[in-house]
């Protein structure tokens, strides 16, 4: 929906009404910016406005410098040092209203605007009679990159007070032209225009609960409740210095101010959540918000959220808490006992949400929430439900040291005073269990301080290290495969195989890790048993002192701070988006190129083929990172027997072995399935009377299977699309095919080639990329775009008794079928070499592993 100006356009020379605008700008100790801002306002071509600079007791001479400008529209208002954005803006708004201003514009002194900014903004407002209109905000030092087009709330996803179209490039946005106002949920205060009636209807900024952050958005939420529409004018642009290091929004000072630890930030966030979020979504919104945007390496934050949810769940008249109520004990064992006691008393929905947050350190998926909410509503014991959490593999990956202690608490009063189960508890854990058993409450911090101080617990033996080189292995690509199996199927296969075989090396002490956004997907991997049972996860917090960190593909997310200072190895499977951008969607290209930023931080890059290494160096000739080539392995099947199991597809044709060529790959452009299909029409029916082509793989983004079949022309009936096929069935398809056709235009390694050769089936492949490296003498290499050459190769491969036909043994011998063990060993050699160069030690990291 858009709001089109009845005037049709914003034009010069057209008679207009010019309401008086009061511009309110709070400042403190930014004299150069404040002065420059006022001079910029002096260049505005809008005829009548007043500028109210509200100075919160600057000590750098800002007020005097501004008054010395002697601009007729400028009024400097003095405010106490304690006035943050909300209070200072309120002071200016009151003055503007008292002075009779019809509209109020709130804008910061770090903004940069064109000289016709105010005229363009007001023209759209006057023409439409809108009461609240914001500006499009963009980065001044990154032309074309948007900071925000309004703000929005999505409570169910934990995305509240978030920037609409934030951090995207304008050419990928849905902004149109100057002629329309765009509807938005809420606004940020920078470049937001309000008719005076808005303040009269909903009041000023809430300086008590939103003293600085979110004050602007909260005001527009009140306006929404009052039925006042909110808009953004694409005609009005504000450019901000958000990324300037000295004093911009991402400066160290402002990051601290806006951090989760900041009272101004936390207070405002919780207030917005409490006042505007539906009651049944509050805890889910809070946990998902933290997991998405604010996740920090601090285990106490998760405990603090349990206390926040308890507070938010209470009736307002019964809320009694001081600041200490939200800060858990420093002792992790006592903290866990308090958390558990609070968890068991929460309302049913909050109980499920916080069980995931507190015990598994992540947000529950909708399906998980529904499952456990049903269990609670059906009357199942909460203690029994929490036991399932504590006994899960996911809990053991996150905080294994607390398992025995929490189980003892959950089984009270059945926890024995003596016995083997009791013997697993550390002395301080046993004392807390006894206190709870005797007094039916968790001991206070004061009580525990006196009792626990003399107790000397041995550090829990969380990990039985092998004594080899510590390698931290990123599993993000496995996590991605749980939600989108086709997205990076080959990379996920490589990662899974390499992880398994590296873990078997006695010289490598492997620990897994994933980025914060992958927590839910990792939990699914654990539940489905898709990770090696004997592997551990890296401690969730702290800085790892020794070892090597390994990303088996270019990182999907920012680098993990736990491994700062360690040697970093990354794998580049291919650089096809750089050398063949025509094969990819615009979204995929942008995502890949931004991921490549991380390469500059690597100490060593592993390429999976010589061609991949050469392509990387050609695409990025200035890359100074050391590289090496480690080809991947291939799963070599068991010896084939005459009574080999057939796939369901083969069995449908009866006992007669069908004559077919196999083409494996999605219909993405670079896999060039279209050429293989087109070649079928050129095959002579006399030479190959009943040969078919069976295509395995999902549709790609560029062309659906239905359209592809038309490319076969008169041979369309001989092309079968099987879609995605299970691995076991695919093995039989490889083995029974007369040959495999892989005419890809580019590929980092070529798994279908290796799988086919390992099954004893010859291959037809495209020249170039990694295909020739893998095939050796066991394939016919063709120009993948020459359908006639491709058709002739297929004809030769499927003609029984033809001299060019390759036997199974010859196929296996001619190709370099590498074992995964060799691939893992060569990776290990890279890790060890880098560790020696970085001076890494194989000793344990020594950081506190309790999360």
N, C-alpha and C positions, 0 to 999 in steps of 0.2 A: 504494500500500500504506500502511496506517496500523496503529498499534499501539494498540488500544483498552484502556483501563484496565479490569482485571477488577473494580474497585470500582464501575464504572459511572459515577461522577461524583465530583467533589471537593466534599465537603459538610462543613459545620460540625456539631459535636456528635457526629460519628462517631468511635469509638475508633480511634486510629491509633498507629503506632510512630513515634518521633521520634529518628532517628539524630543523632548529634552532627555538625554541619557546621563545617568550618574554612573561613572566607572569607579569601582571600588577595588583597591589593590593593597593588600597587607604586605609590609616589608620589615626586614630587620637585618642590619649589618651587611647589606649588599650595595654599598654606595655606587659603584660603577654601573651595576645593572639597573638600579633604581633611577639614576640620573638618565641613563640611556633610554630607559622605558618612557620616561616623561618627555624626552625630546622626540621620541618616536610618536607619541600621542600628539605632539604639537604639529606633526606633519599630516594628521588625519584630515581628509577633505569633507568630513561630516560637519555641518555648520554650527551645531550647538550641543555641547556636552560639558559635564563637570567631572573632574578627576579628583577622587578622594584617596590620597595615600595615607594609610594607617600605619604609623611607625611604632613598633613595640620596643621602645626604649633602646634604639640603636646606640652603640658606643663608638661608631666610626664616623660620626658627623653627618649621617644621612639627612636628618631633618633640615639642618642649616643649608646643606648643599641644594636640597630641593627648593627651599624657599628662595634661595638666591637666583633661581631660574626666572622667577617673577612671571610665570605663565598665568594669564588671567583666568584660565579654567581650573587651576590647580589649588587644592586646599590640603594642607598637611595636618593630620589629626594625630595627637600624641596618645599612646596607649601604654599600659604597664607592661613590663617585661613578661609577665605571666600570660599575656594574651597570645594564644595560638591562632591558627587560621580562623576558626569559628568565631571566637570572641572579637578578634580584630575586624573581621568582615562584618559582623553584626554592628560594630560601632560605625563603620562607614555606611552601611545600608540605612541605619537610623538617620544619619545626617542627610543622606541623599533623599530619603522620604520626607524629612522635615523641610528640605529645600524645594520640594515640589517636583522632583524628577519623576517622569512617567515610567521610564524603564531603568532597570539597574543591571549593569554588566559587571560580573565578577571575573577578574583576569589577574594573573600573576605577573610580577616584574621580570620573570625570566622568559616571558613570551615575546615572540617577534611576529609582527603583523605588517601587511602592506598598507600603504597610505589610504587606500579605499576600503579597508577592512570594515570599518564601522558603517560606512555608507552602504556597502553590499549587505551586511547583516540587517541593518534597519530597513532597507528597501524590501527585503523578503518578508520581514515581520509586518510592516505597515500594509503590504499588499494582501496578506493572508489573515491578519488579525490574530495571529498566534500569540499565546501568553508566555510560553517558555520555549526558547530556541537556543540550542548550543552550536558550537563551531566544530568543524573537522580539525582535529589536532594531529600534527605531523612532526617528525623529527627534523630539526633544522640542518643537522650535519649528514643526513641520509636522505637526499631528495627522492620523493616518491614513496617513502616508507611511512605508513600511518601509525600513529600512537593510539588513537581512539576515535570512533564515531559513536559517541554516547557510551552507555554502560548497560548491563543487563543482569538479571538474576535467573539462575536455573537451580532451584533448591535441591531437586532430586539428584543432580550430578555434583553438588557441592560447588557450583560455579556461581557465586553471588558476589555482587559489586565488582564484576569483571568488565573489562574494557571490550566493547563491541568492535569487531574487526581490528583488534589490537595487534600490532607488530606484523601486519601484512603489507604487501606492496600494492599501491593503488591500482595498478593495472590488473590485479587479481581480485579487486574488491567489487562491490556492487554499486559504487557511487556512479551517479549519472552526470548531469550537468547542473548549471546554476538555476534551472527553472523549477526545481522541486524541493520541497522540504521533506526530509526523511523522518518517519516516526521512530522513536527510540523509547526504551523503557525508562532510562535514567540518564543523568548527565554528570560529568565531572565539572568542578568549579572553574576551570580555566577556559574563559571565553563563553560563559553561559549568561544568557540575557533573560531577565524576568520582568514581566509587567508588575507594577506596584501592587496590583490586586492580588497577585500570588502571595506575597508576604502578608497582606491583610487577611487572606483566607487561611493560610496554614502556619503562619508565624515565621520567625527568623531561624537561623541555624542553631542546632542544639549544641551549645557550647559545653554543656555538662557531660553528655555521653559521647558526643563526637567532637571533641575539642579541636581536632586537626584533621585526621584522616577520615574519609567517608562522610564528612559533614555535608558536602555538596550533593552526593548521591542520596543521602538520607532525606534531605529537603525535597528532592524530586520524588521520592517514594511517598512522602506525605501528600505531595501534589497529586500523585496518581490516585491515592485514596479519596482525594477531594474531587476527582473527576476532571482534572486539568490535564490536557494533552501535552506531551513533550515531543519536541522536534529537534532536528539538526539541519542546519543550512549548509549544503555543499559550497555555496557561494562564499562562505566566511571561513577562512583558514587561519589557524594559529600554529605557529612553528615554535617548538620548544627545545630548550637545551638539555634534554633529559639525559643524554649520555656524556655530558661534559664532566671530566673527572673532578674538577675543583669544587663545584658547588651544584652540579646538576642532580636530577632525581636519582641517578644511580651512583652518586658519589658515596664514599665510605660513610660520611656523616649521615646522609639521608637514609642509607641502607640500615644503619643502626636505629635511626629514629623510626623507620617503618618496619622494623623487625618484629617477629612474633613476641619478643620479650618486651617490646615497648608498651607501656601502659596506654598511651594514646591510641596505638593500633589495636591492641587486644580489647580494650574497653569498647571502642567503636564497632569492631567486628562483632563482638558478642551482643552489643545492643541492637544492631541491625538484624542479626540472626533471631534474637529474642522477640523483637517487635514485629517483624515482617514475615518470618518463615512460618509455614503451617506447623502446628505443634507436633504432628506425627513425623515430620521430616527434620526436626532440629538436630538431633544427634547424628543422623546420617549426613546432613549437610555439613556439619562441623568437621566430622572425620574425613569426609571426601575433600573438603576445602583444604584441610591441613595436608592430606596426602598428595594433593595435586600441586599446591602452590607454595607451601611453607615448610615442607618436610625438612627437619634439621637432625643432625647427629646428636640427639639428646634423648636418652631413654625416658627421662622424667617428663618430657612433654606428653607422652602417651598417658602417663599416670595423671598428669594435670588435667587432661581432657576428661578422664573419668569423673573427676571432681567438678569440672565445669558442667558436664551433662547432669550430674546430680542436682546442681544448683539451678540450672535452667528448667529442670523437670518439676521443681517445687512450685506450689502456688505462690504468687507474688507476695501475698500477705504473710507467708510462712518462710520467706527467704531470710535466713540469718547467717551471715558469713563475714569474716574479716579476710584480709589479704592472705593470712596464713592458711586459710582453708583451701586455697588453691595451689599450695606448694607442698608436694609430697616429701616424705622423709628422704634424707640423703642416703641412708642405709638401704640398699636394694632389697634385702630380705624383708625388712620391716615395711618398706614401701609396697612390696608384692602382697603382703598380708592385708594392708589397708585397702589396696586396690580390689582384692578379692572380696573383702567384706562389703565394699560399696557396690561392686558388680551384682552381688546376690540380692541387693535391695532395690535395684533400679526397676522402673516399669518394663514390661515385657519387651517392647520394641527397642528401648534403649539398652536393655540387657544384651540382646543379640548383637546390636551394633558395636557396643563397647567390648564385648567378648572378643570380637575380631580385632578391634583396635588395640586393646590392652594386651591380649595374649599373643596375637599373631602379627601385630604391628602394621596393620593395613586395614583398608576399608572392605567391607563385605560386598560381594556382587548382589544384584537384585535376587538372583536365584538362591544364593546362599542365605540371604536374609529371610526370604519367604520360607525356606526349608526349616530353619531353626525357630522362626517365629511360630510356625505351625506346631513344632515339637513343644514349645513352651505353652501354647494355648491348649494343647491336648493334655496338659497336666504332667508332663515328664519333669523329673527332678532337675532343677537348675544345676545342682552340684554334679549330677550324672552327665549333663550336657557339657559342663566345663571340663569334666574328666576326658571327654572325647577330644576336646581342643588340646588339652595338655598332653595327651598320649599320641597326638598326631605327629607325623613326620615334619610337618610345617613348623610346629612349635619347637621341635628339637633343632630345627635349622635356625631359629631365631634366638631362643633363650634357654638352651638345654640345662644350664646349671640350676634352674629353679624347678625343674620337673618334680623331683622327689618331694621337695618342700610343699609345693602347691597340692600335690596328690594327698599328702598327709593332712593338710588343712581341709580339703574337700571331703575327706573320709572321716572327719571327726563326727561323733565321738568314738568311731571304730578304730582309729589309729592306735596301735598298741603302745604301751609304755616301754616295752622291751621287744626284742626280737630282731630278725634280720631286716625287716622293713624299716624299723626304727633306727637301726644302725647305719642306714644310708644318710641320715640327716647330720649336718654339721652341728656343733654345739649351740650356736646362736639360733639356728633353725629349730632345734629341739626345744630350746627355752621358750621361743615364741609359741610353738605349738602347745606346750604345757600351759602357758599363760592363757591362751584362748580357750583351751579345754576347761581350765579351772574357773575363769571369770566370764566366759562367754563374750569376750570383747578383745580387740587388738590392744596390746599395751601401748601407752602413749610414748611419744618420742622421749620425754623426760624419764619415764620408767625404764625404757629400753636403753637409754644412754648410760644409766647407772649399772644396769645388769650386763649389757653387751660389751662394755669397754674392756673388762679383763679377759674376755674370751678371745682366744687367738685361733682363728680358723685357718687351716691350710687352704691355699688357693684351689678352687675346684679344678679338677683335671678334665677340662671340657673337651680337649682334642688330643687324641693319641697320635702325635706327629711321627711321620716316618723317618725323620732326620734328613730328608733330601731337601733340595732347593724348593723354597716356598714359591708357588705360582698361583696367582689369583686369576681365575678364569671367568670371563664375562659370559653369561648365558642368555643375554637379551634376545638373540636370534631364535633360540629355542622357545622363549616366551612368546615372541611374535607368532610363531607357528601354531600356537594353541588357539589363536583367534582368527588367523588367516593362513591356513595351511598352504595355500597356493602361492602366497606372496613371495616367500623366500624359501621355497621347499628345498632346493639344492643346497643352499647355505645352511639351513637347519640340519640337513642330513650330514653334511661335513662336520658341523659343530658337535652333533651328537656322537658321531663315530670317534672324532678326535678326543673329546672329553673322556669317553670310555677307555680308550687305549692309553692316553696320558696317565690316567689314574692307576693303571697297572704297572707303571714304571717305578721301580724301587728308588730311583734317584730323584723323583719329583714328588713333592708334598703339595697336593692340589687342594685348593679351596675355591668354591664357586661364589659369585656375586652377581647381582643384577641391579639395574637402575631403578629408582623409586617408582616410576610409572608402571613397571613390570611386576609389581608385588602380587597382584591378583593372578596374573598369568603364571607366575612361578608357583603359586599355591596349587594351581590346577596341574602343573607338571608333577608336583610332589604327590598329589592325590592319585593321579593316574599311573604312578610308578614309572615315569619316563626319565627319571634321573637316577644315576647309580646310588644304591642304598648306602654304600660305605663312604660316600663323599660328604664333606662338611661344607658349610657356608662360612665365609669370612665373618669375623666379628662385626656386628652391625654398626658399631660406633668406634671412634678413636682413629688414630693415624697408624697405619702399618709401617713398621720400622725397617723390615727386611723383605727381600724377595723381588719378584718380577710380576707385573700385571699384564695380562694378555687379553686383547680384544680380538676375537676370531673373525671379525668383520669391522668395517669402519663404524665407530660407535653411533648408536641411535640417539643417545642422549648426551648431555654434558659429562665430562670425565668425573669419575668418582673421587671426591676429595680425600677419602681414606687412603688412597694410594699415591698421593702427592709425594714426589721425591723418589719413588721407585722407578726402576727401568720399565719402559712401556713398549710392548710389542703389539703391532696391529697387523691384521691380514687384509690384503686387497685382493679380492677374488677377480675383479675385472674393473675396467674404467669405461665400460661401454657407454654410459650416459655422457661421458666427456667426448668420446671419439665418434659416437653415433647417436647424437641427440634426436635425430629423426625417428628413432625406434621407440621413443618413450613419450609418455604424456607430459604436459607442462608441469603438473604437480610433482610427478616423479623426478623430473629434472631438477626442480628447485630444491626438493628434499635432499637429493643425493649431493648436490653441489654444496649445500650447507653442511652436510655431514662430513664432507671432505676437509672442512676447516680443522678437524681434529688431527689430521695427518702431520701437521706442523709440530705437534707435541710428542710424536712418537720418537723413540730412540732406535727402533728397527722396524722395518716393514717386510712381512713375508708375502710373497706372491705365489700363487698356486700353479703357475706355469711360466715358461720363459716368455711366451707371447704377452702374458699379463704384465710381466715386469717391463718388457720393452714398451708396451702401450702406456704404462704409467710414466715412464721416463720421457716419452715423447709428448704426452699430454701436459706434464708438469716438469719441464726441463730444468727448472730452478730448484727442484726438491733436493735437499742435501742429506736427507735421512738415508742411512744404510739400508740396503735391500738384499734379499736372498730369495731363491726359488726353492719351494718345498712342494712338489706335486702331491695331490691327494691320493688316498687309497681307494681301492675298489673292493667291494664285498665279493669274494670269490665263492661261488656256490659249491655245494657238496657234489661229489661225482654223480653224474646223471645215470639213471637206470632206464631200462627199456619200458618199465611200467611207471615212468614218471607221472606224477599227478598233473592233470590238465586243469587249466583255468575253466571257469564256468563258460566263458566266451567260446573256448575251443570245443568244450563238450557239446555245445548246442548244435554243432555240425556233425555229430555222430562219431563213429570210429575213424572215418576217413580223414586223414590229416589235411586240412585246408591249405591252399596255396595262397599265402598273403605276405606282403611286406609290411613291416611295422614302422610307424612314424610316431615318435614320442616327443611331445612338447606342447606348450600352450600355443594359442593362436596369436601370440604377440608378434609384432612385425619382425623383430630380430631373429626369431626362430624359423621364419621363412617357411612355415608349413604350406603356405599357398603355392610355392613352387613345386613341392613334392606332389601336391594334389593335381596341379595343372599338368604334370608330367604323365599322369595316368592316361590322359586322352591321347597321348602320342604313342602309347604302347600298342603294338599290333596284336589284335585278338587272335590271329593265327599263331603267333609266337607264344603268347601267354593267354590261352583261352579262358581260363577261369581264375585268374589271379586278382586278388583284391588288395586294397590298401586299408589297413586298420590304423586309425589315428587315436592315440591316447593322450589325454590332457584336457584341462579346463579351457573354456573360452578366454581369450585375452581381451585387452581393452579396445582393440582396434577393429576387429571383424568377428562376428559370431560364426559358429560352425555351419549354420544353415546357409549363410552367404558363401562360405568357403566351398561347400559341395558343388556350387554352380561353376566354380573354376575348373572342375573336372570335365565340363562339357558333356559329351556323349557317354563318358565313362563314370558319370556321377553315381550310377547304381553300384559301382564297384568300390566306392569309398564309404567306409563305416566309421562313425565317430563314437568311440566308446566312453568318452568322458574320463573322469578320474577313476583309476583302477588301483585296488589294493596291491601292496608289494608282492604278496605271494602269487597273486594272479598275474602280475606284470612279469614276474620271473618266468612263468610258463609261456607267456606271450613272446618274450624274447627267445626262449629256447625253441619254440615251434615255428618261428618266422623264417622265411627263406632268406631274408636279410633285414637289417634295420637301416632306415633312411634318416639321416640327420643333416639337413641342408642349412643349418644355422649360418647367419651372416657374421655372427660373432659369439663367442662363449669363452668364459674364463677357463673351463676345464672340460666340460662335455660328459657328464655322467651317463647319458644314454649310450654313448659310444663304449665306455668302459663296461657298463652292465651287459651290453650285447656281446661284446668280445668275451667277457667272463662266462657268459652262457653258451659260448661256442658258435655264435651266429655272426656271420660277416656283416660288414658295415659299408654304407655309402655315405660319405660326409663331404661337407664343403671345405674347400681349400682355405687356409688361413686360420687365424686365431689359434686356439690350443688344440684343435682337432688333429692336425697332422702329427703333433708331438705324441699324442696318446695312441693313435692308430698304428704307427709304424708301417709295416708292410701288409697289415691285415685289413686294409680298406681300399676302396676305390675313391679317390679324391676328385671332385668335380667342381666346376664353377657353379656355385649354388643358385645363380640367377639364370643359368642357361638350361631351360627345361628340356631341350632336345638332348643335351649331354647327360642330364639327370635321368631321362627316360631310357637312354641307351644303357646306362650303368645298371638300372633296375632290371632291364631285359636280360643282361648278361648274368646277373646274380641269381635270377630265379629259374634260369633254364637248367634243368637237371642234366648233369654230365658235362656241362660246359667247362672247358679248361680253366676258366677264371674262377669257378666256384671254389671256395675255400673251406677246407674241412674244419671241424671243431678244434682239433688239436693244433692245426696250423694257425687258426685264429688266435688261440691262447698263446702260442709260442711267439707269434710275430709281434704281438703288442706287449708293451711294458706294463703288465698287470701288477701293480704295486700293492703290497699289503699295508693295511692301516698301521700295523706295528712299525713299519719303516717310516711312515709319515709322522707318527708320534715321536719316534726316536730323533728324527731330524728337527722337529720342533723343540724338543728338549735340548738339543745341542745349541740352538739359537738362544734359548733362555739362559743356559749356563754361561755361554760366552758373554752375553750382555750383563749377567750378574757379576762376572769377574771384572768387567769393565767399569761397572758402577760401584764395585766394592760391596755388593750386597752379601749378607751373611745368611746362612741357612738356619740360624737359631730362631726360636719362637719370637713373635713380635713383642710379647710382654705387655700388650695393651689390655685394659680391662674389658673382658668379653661379655660382661653382663649387659643385655640390651633392654 
